[in-house]
């Protein structure tokens, strides 16, 4: 387990960093960061990552873990929503 596991084990995930990474095209780095976290916002970000790759079954699994249904919004709208949620934490 890498540094991302340690961060998630000792404090909340750095949601903004995870979102910035995926926004900037670093899907794998963002995925590594959130997959080790066990909170609802991390689950939502994880779901979003799988929506990007078109893996809707996996995305739906992570939305369900977060207690939500997958929204019919665009990827851009979902990213904006996630940023707003992350900034509210």
Secondary structure in CASP SS format (residue, H / E / C, confidence):
PFRMAT SS
TARGET T0000
AUTHOR 0000-0000-0000
METHOD secondary structure of the structure
MODEL  1
X C 1.00
X C 1.00
X H 1.00
X H 1.00
X H 1.00
X H 1.00
X H 1.00
X H 1.00
X H 1.00
X H 1.00
X C 1.00
X C 1.00
X C 1.00
X C 1.00
X H 1.00
X H 1.00
X H 1.00
X H 1.00
X H 1.00
X H 1.00
X H 1.00
X H 1.00
X H 1.00
X C 1.00
X C 1.00
X C 1.00
X H 1.00
X H 1.00
X H 1.00
X H 1.00
X H 1.00
X H 1.00
X H 1.00
X H 1.00
X H 1.00
X C 1.00
X C 1.00
X C 1.00
X C 1.00
X H 1.00
X H 1.00
X H 1.00
X H 1.00
X H 1.00
X H 1.00
X H 1.00
X H 1.00
X H 1.00
X H 1.00
X H 1.00
X H 1.00
X H 1.00
X C 1.00
X C 1.00
X C 1.00
X H 1.00
X H 1.00
X H 1.00
X H 1.00
X H 1.00
X H 1.00
X H 1.00
X H 1.00
X H 1.00
X H 1.00
X C 1.00
X C 1.00
X C 1.00
X C 1.00
X C 1.00
X C 1.00
X C 1.00
X C 1.00
X C 1.00
X H 1.00
X H 1.00
X H 1.00
X H 1.00
X H 1.00
X H 1.00
X H 1.00
X H 1.00
X H 1.00
X H 1.00
X H 1.00
X H 1.00
X H 1.00
X H 1.00
X C 1.00
END
